[in-house]
Amino acid sequence: MGVDCWVLQIVHDELVQLMGGEVSELTFAKTGPTVILLAGLQGVGKTTVCAKLANYFKKQGKSCMLVAGDVYRPAAIDQLTILGKQVDVPVYTAGTDVKPSDIAKQGFEEAKKKKIDVVIVDTAGRLQIDKAMMDELKDVKRVLNPTEVLLVVDAMTGQEAAALVTTFNLEIGITGAILTKLDGDSRGGAALSVKEVSGKPIKLVGRGERMEDLEPFYPDRMAGRILGMGDVLSFVEKAQEVMQQEDAEDLQKKIMSAKFDFNDFLKQTRAVAQMGSVSRVIGMIPGMAKVTPAQIREAERNLEIMEVIIKAMTPEEREKPELLAESPVRRKRVAQDSGKTEQQVSQLVAQLFQMRVRMKNLMGVMEGGSMPTLSNLEEALKTEEKAPPGTARRRKKAESRRLFADSTLRQPPRGFGSKN
Ligand SMILES: Nc1nc2c(ncn2[C@@H]2O[C@H](COP(=O)(O)OP(=O)(O)OP(=O)(O)O)[C@@H](O)[C@H]2O)c(=O)[nH]1
């Protein structure tokens, strides 16, 4: 297995563990109706989840009842009634003048009388966590003694997910979560915090607006989604392609003799860009290097600029970067042809020499023994040589030296492994 696969596998397994490892089943009451209390902010999909759950249980041959506990929005009661009809499940309503805890109690008594298997209680959401909502939920929980208290979380919730889950868990005590709107284009990073901060698993996920769109939560599938397997696989393929084209020993010679050129540079940089998704994930794992989405966007933008510049070079210049390093005239021409500034071209040339140094260091680490670990890989990538880049053969024009001694040389490596 290549280094890339190996790193990915570790990250993947780490994510699976972080999300609880295995599917967590819902718990059912030993006697009497199972009571499921749903909590969550406004608009996350709670009401929809009530009906989806009822549909889910019905398919398992269980009878259900929905209880409309959102007394602040009459529309929420109507919505639940309509959805209840749609999945053919009774809905207990008592209007908006009764306290939610009383409605919950009455609904539960009714369900008991009718020997219903599962009672699902909808509650009012708020735009933000507030004391009134928490007190109300505590009240409802106290009278119901629910089998499950599930926090409904919108998959689009970003960084705030951790705080949200923590607060609900501390205030009312949850038994798990349901992640909704996973059909959207979010990677579902919110899934990572739930187990981590509450110790409670995600039990189900909503993947659409239809009543059938509710399924168990599979941590390994989620890890795959977060890693964006599409990107990652093409990265691994790319890396393999590079190794096939240049037999490993050849590549090593090339690097050792500082022949690494703009063609290799382009290949490598593209590969690093593909690792953007991995960097993001690594950034999300507590204690590991933080890579912000802004840094990733910036790296992607830089890559585009580099491609345009490299395309404006002659094949000879691509193979012999020294030509550009030594000639301001050539750099000026490349800048004009690519529509970029001379400074950008100089920066890119400097980066190539910088990369030669890094590649050398990296090869040193790899030669030195077994598989590089993530940390010594990062170290190798971080190490910068103080001397100006270039080869001994290069004529040392004052102009070039001035350009290459500028701050761009001390830029941190972009993409994978970079730090703030
Ligand atoms: N795409 C998609 N949309 C969903 C999903 N679940 C819910 N929705 C939509 O999200 C919107 C809000 O859902 P509701 O069920 O009304 O949300 P709520 O949490 O009950 O909102 P409040 O009653 O205001 O607290 C609706 O338009 C739903 O159709 C899902 O899994 N995928």
The ligand as an SDF file (V2000), in Angstrom:
LIG
                    3D

 32 34  0  0  0  0  0  0  0  0999 V2000
  -33.6700   17.9540    1.4480 N   0  0  0  0  0  0  0  0  0  0  0  0
  -34.1600   17.6290    2.6340 C   0  0  0  0  0  0  0  0  0  0  0  0
  -35.0640   18.4310    3.2090 N   0  0  0  0  0  0  0  0  0  0  0  0
  -35.5520   18.0910    4.4030 C   0  0  0  0  0  0  0  0  0  0  0  0
  -35.1220   16.9310    5.0900 C   0  0  0  0  0  0  0  0  0  0  0  0
  -35.7820   16.8770    6.2770 N   0  0  0  0  0  0  0  0  0  0  0  0
  -36.5780   17.9590    6.3160 C   0  0  0  0  0  0  0  0  0  0  0  0
  -36.4580   18.7040    5.1880 N   0  0  0  0  0  0  0  0  0  0  0  0
  -37.1190   19.9670    4.8490 C   0  0  0  0  0  0  0  0  0  0  0  0
  -36.7190   20.9560    5.7700 O   0  0  0  0  0  0  0  0  0  0  0  0
  -37.7640   21.8910    6.0010 C   0  0  0  0  0  0  0  0  0  0  0  0
  -37.9950   22.0710    7.4940 C   0  0  0  0  0  0  0  0  0  0  0  0
  -38.5050   20.8660    8.0160 O   0  0  0  0  0  0  0  0  0  0  0  0
  -39.5000   20.8240    9.2450 P   0  0  0  0  0  0  0  0  0  0  0  0
  -39.7740   19.4020    9.4970 O   0  0  0  0  0  0  0  0  0  0  0  0
  -40.6600   21.7230    9.0400 O   0  0  0  0  0  0  0  0  0  0  0  0
  -38.5700   21.4280   10.3600 O   0  0  0  0  0  0  0  0  0  0  0  0
  -38.8410   21.5780   11.9250 P   0  0  0  0  0  0  0  0  0  0  0  0
  -37.5540   21.2820   12.5810 O   0  0  0  0  0  0  0  0  0  0  0  0
  -40.0250   20.8100   12.3300 O   0  0  0  0  0  0  0  0  0  0  0  0
  -39.1210   23.0980   12.0300 O   0  0  0  0  0  0  0  0  0  0  0  0
  -39.9090   23.8290   13.2060 P   0  0  0  0  0  0  0  0  0  0  0  0
  -41.2370   23.2080   13.2800 O   0  0  0  0  0  0  0  0  0  0  0  0
  -39.9390   25.2300   12.7000 O   0  0  0  0  0  0  0  0  0  0  0  0
  -39.1020   23.6640   14.4230 O   0  0  0  0  0  0  0  0  0  0  0  0
  -38.9510   21.3530    5.2610 C   0  0  0  0  0  0  0  0  0  0  0  0
  -39.0930   22.0460    4.0330 O   0  0  0  0  0  0  0  0  0  0  0  0
  -38.6100   19.8980    4.9800 C   0  0  0  0  0  0  0  0  0  0  0  0
  -39.1960   19.4160    3.8080 O   0  0  0  0  0  0  0  0  0  0  0  0
  -34.1300   16.1040    4.4610 C   0  0  0  0  0  0  0  0  0  0  0  0
  -33.6690   15.0730    4.9670 O   0  0  0  0  0  0  0  0  0  0  0  0
  -33.6910   16.4990    3.2390 N   0  0  0  0  0  0  0  0  0  0  0  0
  1  2  1  0
  2  3  2  0
  2 32  1  0
  3  4  1  0
  4  5  2  0
  4  8  1  0
  5  6  1  0
  5 30  1  0
  6  7  2  0
  7  8  1  0
  8  9  1  0
  9 10  1  0
  9 28  1  0
 10 11  1  0
 11 12  1  0
 11 26  1  0
 12 13  1  0
 13 14  1  0
 14 15  2  0
 14 16  1  0
 14 17  1  0
 17 18  1  0
 18 19  2  0
 18 20  1  0
 18 21  1  0
 21 22  1  0
 22 23  2  0
 22 24  1  0
 22 25  1  0
 26 27  1  0
 26 28  1  0
 28 29  1  0
 30 31  2  0
 30 32  1  0
M  END
$$$$
